[in-house]
Amino acid sequence: MAERSDLDTQAHVQLAVDGDERSLAWLVQRLTPLLLAQARVRIGKQLRVVIDAQDLVQEVWGIALPRIASLRERDDLDAGMMVAFLARIL
């Protein structure tokens, strides 16, 4: 198997859904900045005094990680679908 650093996002999504912890950690590391940016936009200026975007992203991962294996049945499983899955939770 190729080194983890040589794999593309698509491969990491597939491996993470199949339970590979290193690929799951790779996805969390790579997708957290995107989630953080989305959270900041969605929270807006007024709600920033009430909720922190980083706390919201932590909550998203807390909900998403136990559910990732359920994505195994999806025919359209790819990196874009993973981002959409996370965005729905957010």
N, C-alpha and C positions, 0 to 999 in steps of 0.2 A: 504494500500500500504506500501511496505517496506520503511524504511528510505533511503534517497538518498545515504548515505554512504554505504549501503548494496547492492546497485545495481551494476551490472557489466557493463563494457563498452558497451556491446551489448544493454543492456536495456537503457542506457543513449543515445545511438545513436537513437534508436527507439523513445524515448520520445522527444529528441531534434528535430527530423524531424517532429514530430507532434506538435511542437511549445512550448514545455516546456522550459521555460527560465532558470530554475535552472540546468536542464540537459545540456542545451547548454553551460552555464557557466562552468559546470563541464568538458565538453569536451574541451573547450578552455583552461582551466587550465591544463588538463592532456596531450593534444596533442601539445601544444605550444613548449615544450622542444624538442619533436621529429621534429617538423617543423623547429625549430631553428637549430638543428644539420644538417638537410638536406639542409637548406639554406646555411649554412657555407660551406658545401662540394661543393654544386653547384656553389657558388660564386667563390670559389677558392682564392688563395692568391693575384693574380693580381687585381681582381675586388674589393677586400676588401677596397681599397682606394677610390673607387667610390660609393659603396653601402654598407650599413650596414645590416647585416643579420636580426637584430630585426626589422628594417624598412620594409624589405621584408616580414617577417612573419606578421606584422601588415597589410600590403597590401593584403596578402593572406586571412586573416580573413575578411577584408573589402569586398572582392569579394565573399568569401564563405558563409558568414552568410546570406545574402539575398537569396542565392540560395539553402540553405539546405532543405527547404520545397519541392523543386522540386525532391528531392531524394525519396519522399514518394512512387512514382510509381514503384520503383525498386524492383524486386523480390529477388535480391541478397543483399539486404541492411543488412550490418553487420559492425562490427568495421573495418575490413580490407578494405571494400569498402569505408568507410568514410576516412580512411588514403589515399587510392588511389585517391579519389576525391580531397583531399587537395594537394596531391603531383602533380596532373595534373595542378592545379592552380598555384602552386609554379613554 
